[in-house]
Amino acid sequence: MKDFFSVLEQRHTTRNYRPDSIDPELVERILRAAQSGPSAGGLQSYGIYRVAESLSRTKLADAADHQEFIAQAPVSLVFCADPEHCAARFGERGRFFAIQDATIAAAYAQLAATALGLSSAWVGRFEEDKVRAAAEIAAHLVPVAVITIGRGDAP
C-alpha cells in the first residue's frame, strides 16, 4: 500500500489500458473505499454501478461521445446521485448534497485505485440517458461521473 501523499502525486489520468482483467477483490476494495467518504447526514445519497461486461463497456463508451478508452478499460464505475433521497431530509439544498456525495465517492475510488497500483480516468462528458441504459441505472438516479479502472499501458 502506498503512502497517502505518494498516492496523490502518482494519481494521473490514463486513457490507454492493457486488456488484463482486474481481480474482483481489488474492485471490492475500491468500492469499500468509495463508500467510506463523508456524506451529507450520513445518507450516502448515491449509487455506484460496476460495468465490466464487454458489450456494456462499449455502450458506455458510445454514451460518452465515443471515448474508446472506456470500452478498453476492464472495469468502469458509474457514480450516480440520488437527489430525491437527500432532498427528503435537507430540502432543495439536499439535491446538491447528493451530487457532492457521489463526487466524493468517485474521488475516493480513484485514489484507492492508485493506492492499489491501478490506473484510472475521470469521465464527465456523457449523455445521461445513454449511460443509464448502458449500466442499467434506475431512472431516478443522476449519473455524475464515470471512473475507468485498469492497468495503464504506455501510449
Backbone as CSV, one residue per row, in Angstrom:
resi,resn,N_x,N_y,N_z,CA_x,CA_y,CA_z,C_x,C_y,C_z
1,MET,0.857,-1.180,0.000,0.000,0.000,0.000,0.894,1.231,0.000
2,LYS,0.519,2.201,-0.775,1.324,3.411,-0.906,0.965,4.438,0.161
3,ASP,1.926,5.270,0.510,1.714,6.411,1.389,0.702,7.361,0.745
4,PHE,-0.153,7.983,1.556,-1.217,8.841,1.044,-0.700,9.927,0.107
5,PHE,0.365,10.604,0.496,0.862,11.694,-0.340,1.500,11.173,-1.622
6,SER,2.050,9.974,-1.578,2.551,9.341,-2.803,1.392,9.034,-3.745
7,VAL,0.287,8.593,-3.168,-0.907,8.309,-3.971,-1.354,9.578,-4.693
8,LEU,-1.403,10.689,-3.962,-1.812,11.952,-4.583,-0.868,12.345,-5.711
9,GLU,0.414,12.167,-5.485,1.409,12.542,-6.501,1.373,11.614,-7.711
10,GLN,1.038,10.346,-7.504,1.077,9.362,-8.587,-0.237,9.252,-9.361
11,ARG,-1.330,9.762,-8.797,-2.602,9.680,-9.495,-2.556,10.534,-10.757
12,HIS,-2.911,9.936,-11.848,-2.968,10.655,-13.114,-4.034,9.998,-13.996
13,THR,-4.431,10.682,-15.009,-5.442,10.163,-15.920,-4.805,9.215,-16.922
14,THR,-5.433,8.058,-17.083,-4.963,7.054,-18.033,-6.056,6.815,-19.062
15,ARG,-5.654,6.899,-20.324,-6.625,6.651,-21.399,-6.162,5.544,-22.334
16,ASN,-5.283,4.710,-21.840,-4.809,3.570,-22.617,-4.592,2.425,-21.639
17,TYR,-5.389,1.367,-21.782,-5.378,0.270,-20.819,-4.938,-1.042,-21.450
18,ARG,-4.249,-1.846,-20.648,-3.941,-3.218,-21.053,-5.223,-4.037,-20.919
19,PRO,-5.328,-5.123,-21.656,-6.555,-5.923,-21.606,-6.688,-6.796,-20.351
20,ASP,-5.689,-6.762,-19.467,-5.721,-7.591,-18.258,-7.005,-7.346,-17.460
21,SER,-7.568,-8.427,-16.952,-8.727,-8.265,-16.076,-8.242,-7.794,-14.701
22,ILE,-9.148,-7.275,-13.930,-8.836,-6.790,-12.594,-9.415,-7.776,-11.586
23,ASP,-8.601,-8.156,-10.608,-9.043,-9.058,-9.551,-10.296,-8.474,-8.891
24,PRO,-11.371,-9.238,-8.816,-12.609,-8.733,-8.208,-12.412,-8.216,-6.779
25,GLU,-11.475,-8.788,-6.042,-11.210,-8.318,-4.676,-10.666,-6.890,-4.687
26,LEU,-9.878,-6.545,-5.697,-9.386,-5.169,-5.801,-10.541,-4.200,-6.071
27,VAL,-11.458,-4.622,-6.929,-12.618,-3.776,-7.215,-13.452,-3.602,-5.943
28,GLU,-13.611,-4.662,-5.174,-14.354,-4.572,-3.913,-13.674,-3.609,-2.947
29,ARG,-12.351,-3.645,-2.891,-11.626,-2.713,-2.012,-11.843,-1.269,-2.461
30,ILE,-11.863,-1.055,-3.769,-12.112,0.285,-4.301,-13.521,0.739,-3.924
31,LEU,-14.490,-0.144,-4.059,-15.867,0.199,-3.711,-16.006,0.510,-2.220
32,ARG,-15.349,-0.274,-1.374,-15.400,-0.004,0.071,-14.776,1.351,0.382
33,ALA,-13.676,1.676,-0.290,-13.039,2.982,-0.081,-13.987,4.100,-0.514
34,ALA,-14.642,3.926,-1.649,-15.573,4.940,-2.151,-16.693,5.190,-1.147
35,GLN,-17.172,4.132,-0.544,-18.290,4.246,0.393,-17.871,4.758,1.765
36,SER,-16.579,4.905,1.995,-16.106,5.374,3.298,-16.046,6.894,3.396
37,GLY,-16.308,7.578,2.296,-16.228,9.037,2.283,-17.343,9.692,3.071
38,PRO,-17.148,10.968,3.386,-18.203,11.701,4.085,-19.443,11.834,3.212
39,SER,-20.574,11.945,3.870,-21.843,12.006,3.164,-22.806,12.877,3.963
40,ALA,-23.533,13.734,3.290,-24.479,14.631,3.959,-25.447,13.836,4.825
41,GLY,-25.435,14.114,6.101,-26.332,13.439,7.030,-26.097,11.948,7.137
42,GLY,-24.965,11.459,6.617,-24.706,10.019,6.616,-25.659,9.244,5.713
43,LEU,-26.327,9.932,4.802,-27.355,9.297,3.967,-26.786,8.485,2.803
44,GLN,-25.564,8.795,2.388,-24.982,8.171,1.200,-26.001,8.164,0.058
45,SER,-26.385,9.363,-0.331,-27.406,9.550,-1.371,-26.805,9.406,-2.765
46,TYR,-26.263,8.238,-3.022,-25.668,7.955,-4.322,-25.687,6.452,-4.556
47,GLY,-25.473,6.078,-5.786,-25.339,4.680,-6.159,-24.092,4.521,-7.003
48,ILE,-23.490,3.347,-6.928,-22.304,3.038,-7.730,-22.628,1.799,-8.558
49,TYR,-22.459,1.914,-9.860,-22.737,0.814,-10.774,-21.436,0.356,-11.421
50,ARG,-21.181,-0.941,-11.345,-19.985,-1.539,-11.940,-20.320,-1.989,-13.354
51,VAL,-19.481,-1.598,-14.314,-19.659,-2.005,-15.708,-18.389,-2.746,-16.120
52,ALA,-18.507,-4.058,-16.303,-17.332,-4.861,-16.629,-17.532,-5.729,-17.872
53,GLU,-18.765,-5.963,-18.257,-19.053,-6.800,-19.418,-18.718,-6.019,-20.689
54,SER,-18.115,-6.677,-21.643,-17.591,-6.022,-22.844,-18.630,-5.195,-23.603
55,LEU,-19.800,-5.760,-23.862,-20.827,-5.029,-24.611,-21.290,-3.791,-23.842
56,SER,-21.454,-3.915,-22.547,-21.862,-2.769,-21.724,-20.792,-1.692,-21.707
57,ARG,-19.525,-2.093,-21.692,-18.426,-1.118,-21.732,-18.437,-0.364,-23.062
58,THR,-18.732,-1.070,-24.131,-18.819,-0.433,-25.447,-19.977,0.567,-25.483
59,LYS,-21.116,0.176,-24.936,-22.266,1.090,-24.871,-21.939,2.312,-24.009
60,LEU,-21.211,2.083,-22.940,-20.819,3.197,-22.066,-19.895,4.153,-22.808
61,ALA,-18.955,3.614,-23.565,-18.057,4.457,-24.373,-18.859,5.262,-25.389
62,ASP,-19.830,4.635,-26.035,-20.674,5.337,-27.005,-21.473,6.456,-26.331
63,ALA,-21.912,6.211,-25.101,-22.671,7.227,-24.355,-21.806,8.411,-23.963
64,ALA,-20.503,8.198,-23.993,-19.545,9.235,-23.590,-18.812,9.777,-24.815
65,ASP,-19.566,10.104,-25.837,-19.002,10.704,-27.050,-17.939,9.808,-27.689
66,HIS,-18.161,8.516,-27.613,-17.301,7.517,-28.258,-15.849,7.580,-27.770
67,GLN,-15.671,7.808,-26.487,-14.325,7.784,-25.904,-13.932,6.309,-25.734
68,GLU,-13.196,5.791,-26.682,-12.934,4.355,-26.786,-12.148,3.767,-25.608
69,PHE,-11.396,4.583,-24.902,-10.649,4.043,-23.773,-11.592,3.509,-22.687
70,ILE,-12.842,3.990,-22.680,-13.825,3.479,-21.713,-14.130,2.016,-22.008
71,ALA,-14.279,1.670,-23.267,-14.511,0.272,-23.642,-13.268,-0.571,-23.403
72,GLN,-12.106,0.044,-23.506,-10.838,-0.659,-23.337,-10.566,-1.010,-21.867
73,ALA,-10.959,-0.144,-20.955,-10.738,-0.391,-19.522,-11.547,-1.606,-19.085
74,PRO,-10.951,-2.512,-18.311,-11.687,-3.723,-17.918,-12.867,-3.463,-16.977
75,VAL,-12.831,-2.343,-16.254,-13.914,-2.008,-15.325,-14.157,-0.503,-15.359
76,SER,-15.411,-0.134,-15.336,-15.789,1.261,-15.108,-16.798,1.287,-13.976
77,LEU,-16.701,2.309,-13.161,-17.665,2.530,-12.096,-18.428,3.808,-12.435
78,VAL,-19.746,3.723,-12.411,-20.587,4.879,-12.690,-21.167,5.347,-11.356
79,PHE,-20.884,6.600,-11.018,-21.332,7.189,-9.765,-22.546,8.051,-10.049
80,CYS,-23.621,7.784,-9.314,-24.894,8.458,-9.549,-25.402,9.100,-8.262
81,ALA,-25.904,10.305,-8.396,-26.528,10.993,-7.269,-27.981,10.551,-7.136
82,ASP,-28.459,10.548,-5.908,-29.867,10.269,-5.624,-30.467,11.527,-4.980
83,PRO,-30.755,12.552,-5.804,-31.168,13.847,-5.269,-32.438,13.803,-4.415
84,GLU,-33.405,12.990,-4.790,-34.667,12.943,-4.040,-34.460,12.389,-2.640
85,HIS,-33.596,11.395,-2.516,-33.319,10.799,-1.204,-32.767,11.842,-0.246
86,CYS,-31.843,12.640,-0.719,-31.221,13.650,0.119,-32.149,14.853,0.327
87,ALA,-32.931,15.205,-0.684,-33.864,16.331,-0.575,-34.954,16.042,0.456
88,ALA,-35.300,14.776,0.625,-36.324,14.421,1.611,-35.899,14.852,3.018
89,ARG,-34.618,14.900,3.256,-34.117,15.299,4.579,-33.691,16.765,4.631
90,PHE,-33.071,17.256,3.550,-32.471,18.584,3.577,-33.163,19.612,2.680
91,GLY,-34.271,19.262,2.097,-34.952,20.195,1.202,-34.200,20.358,-0.105
92,GLU,-34.460,21.449,-0.786,-33.879,21.690,-2.114,-32.355,21.599,-2.107
93,ARG,-31.709,22.118,-1.080,-30.233,22.086,-0.997,-29.731,20.640,-0.985
94,GLY,-30.538,19.710,-0.528,-30.164,18.303,-0.493,-29.855,17.727,-1.863
95,ARG,-30.477,18.273,-2.898,-30.190,17.801,-4.263,-28.716,18.031,-4.594
96,PHE,-28.203,19.165,-4.189,-26.785,19.476,-4.390,-25.910,18.574,-3.514
97,PHE,-26.337,18.328,-2.288,-25.573,17.454,-1.389,-25.399,16.063,-2.004
98,ALA,-26.427,15.566,-2.669,-26.347,14.234,-3.288,-25.283,14.212,-4.379
99,ILE,-25.195,15.293,-5.152,-24.158,15.381,-6.187,-22.779,15.412,-5.530
100,GLN,-22.653,16.169,-4.443,-21.379,16.198,-3.721,-21.021,14.809,-3.200
101,ASP,-21.986,14.107,-2.623,-21.731,12.766,-2.088,-21.191,11.832,-3.175
102,ALA,-21.836,11.856,-4.340,-21.400,10.986,-5.440,-20.005,11.372,-5.920
103,THR,-19.742,12.661,-5.966,-18.440,13.144,-6.420,-17.336,12.753,-5.442
104,ILE,-17.602,12.896,-4.153,-16.617,12.490,-3.142,-16.336,10.995,-3.270
105,ALA,-17.372,10.197,-3.417,-17.189,8.748,-3.555,-16.337,8.429,-4.779
106,ALA,-16.563,9.128,-5.884,-15.778,8.902,-7.106,-14.311,9.263,-6.877
107,ALA,-14.061,10.364,-6.191,-12.679,10.773,-5.909,-11.989,9.740,-5.018
108,TYR,-12.693,9.248,-4.006,-12.108,8.223,-3.135,-11.797,6.955,-3.942
109,ALA,-12.673,6.589,-4.866,-12.438,5.404,-5.698,-11.186,5.576,-6.540
110,GLN,-11.014,6.754,-7.096,-9.831,6.997,-7.922,-8.552,6.905,-7.097
111,LEU,-8.574,7.472,-5.910,-7.395,7.412,-5.043,-7.122,5.975,-4.597
112,ALA,-8.175,5.227,-4.296,-7.999,3.825,-3.900,-7.395,3.014,-5.046
113,ALA,-7.858,3.253,-6.265,-7.295,2.543,-7.421,-5.800,2.819,-7.535
114,THR,-5.406,4.068,-7.364,-3.983,4.425,-7.424,-3.214,3.725,-6.317
115,ALA,-3.758,3.723,-5.102,-3.094,3.073,-3.972,-2.881,1.585,-4.223
116,LEU,-3.769,0.986,-5.014,-3.673,-0.446,-5.320,-2.839,-0.725,-6.566
117,GLY,-2.218,0.315,-7.118,-1.356,0.137,-8.282,-2.098,0.109,-9.604
118,LEU,-3.340,0.560,-9.605,-4.142,0.579,-10.824,-4.205,1.992,-11.387
119,SER,-4.647,2.090,-12.613,-4.792,3.374,-13.295,-6.269,3.693,-13.443
120,SER,-6.561,4.980,-13.660,-7.954,5.375,-13.794,-8.081,6.655,-14.608
121,ALA,-9.310,6.947,-14.977,-9.640,8.220,-15.624,-11.025,8.630,-15.148
122,TRP,-11.195,9.925,-14.947,-12.488,10.502,-14.578,-13.142,10.978,-15.862
123,VAL,-14.354,10.512,-16.123,-15.091,10.904,-17.321,-16.342,11.649,-16.886
124,GLY,-16.505,12.844,-17.398,-17.673,13.646,-17.072,-18.502,14.025,-18.291
125,ARG,-17.942,13.776,-19.476,-18.654,14.109,-20.719,-19.402,12.875,-21.200
126,PHE,-20.715,12.892,-21.006,-21.551,11.767,-21.437,-23.002,12.198,-21.490
127,GLU,-23.798,11.374,-22.163,-25.245,11.589,-22.224,-25.877,10.733,-21.128
128,GLU,-26.526,11.404,-20.188,-27.062,10.721,-19.010,-27.965,9.539,-19.355
129,ASP,-28.887,9.732,-20.280,-29.832,8.656,-20.612,-29.117,7.436,-21.188
130,LYS,-28.111,7.672,-22.016,-27.364,6.556,-22.602,-26.515,5.847,-21.551
131,VAL,-25.984,6.586,-20.601,-25.234,5.967,-19.505,-26.173,5.116,-18.663
132,ARG,-27.363,5.656,-18.378,-28.354,4.880,-17.615,-28.649,3.553,-18.315
133,ALA,-28.824,3.599,-19.618,-29.135,2.378,-20.370,-27.954,1.411,-20.374
134,ALA,-26.756,1.916,-20.584,-25.573,1.048,-20.664,-25.292,0.337,-19.350
135,ALA,-25.533,1.032,-18.227,-25.217,0.461,-16.912,-26.457,-0.019,-16.169
136,GLU,-27.624,0.042,-16.833,-28.896,-0.389,-16.238,-29.154,0.335,-14.917
137,ILE,-29.108,1.658,-14.983,-29.262,2.523,-13.814,-30.721,2.949,-13.685
138,ALA,-31.208,2.961,-12.471,-32.579,3.386,-12.200,-32.804,4.819,-12.681
139,ALA,-33.997,5.094,-13.168,-34.314,6.385,-13.780,-34.212,7.562,-12.815
140,HIS,-34.406,7.332,-11.519,-34.384,8.445,-10.565,-32.965,8.870,-10.176
141,LEU,-31.956,8.105,-10.584,-30.575,8.444,-10.269,-29.962,9.285,-11.381
142,VAL,-29.040,10.171,-11.003,-28.398,11.083,-11.940,-26.924,10.715,-12.071
143,PRO,-26.494,10.194,-13.226,-25.071,9.905,-13.411,-24.241,11.185,-13.270
144,VAL,-23.194,11.100,-12.459,-22.342,12.252,-12.173,-20.943,12.061,-12.748
145,ALA,-20.417,10.843,-12.643,-19.058,10.574,-13.118,-18.911,9.104,-13.471
146,VAL,-18.056,8.858,-14.441,-17.635,7.506,-14.790,-16.143,7.447,-14.483
147,ILE,-15.749,6.433,-13.724,-14.331,6.230,-13.423,-13.911,4.922,-14.088
148,THR,-13.002,5.024,-15.061,-12.469,3.817,-15.679,-11.309,3.321,-14.826
149,ILE,-11.151,1.999,-14.756,-10.102,1.406,-13.919,-9.466,0.257,-14.673
150,GLY,-8.149,0.209,-14.610,-7.409,-0.885,-15.242,-5.929,-0.719,-15.008
151,ARG,-5.168,-1.460,-15.776,-3.709,-1.338,-15.729,-3.296,-0.520,-16.940
152,GLY,-2.660,0.591,-16.655,-2.275,1.511,-17.723,-1.250,0.899,-18.654
153,ASP,-1.330,1.302,-19.888,-0.390,0.880,-20.917,0.257,2.137,-21.468
154,ALA,1.477,2.016,-21.897,2.157,3.186,-22.485,1.393,3.653,-23.711
155,PRO,1.277,4.975,-23.905,0.515,5.491,-25.050,1.103,5.094,-26.383
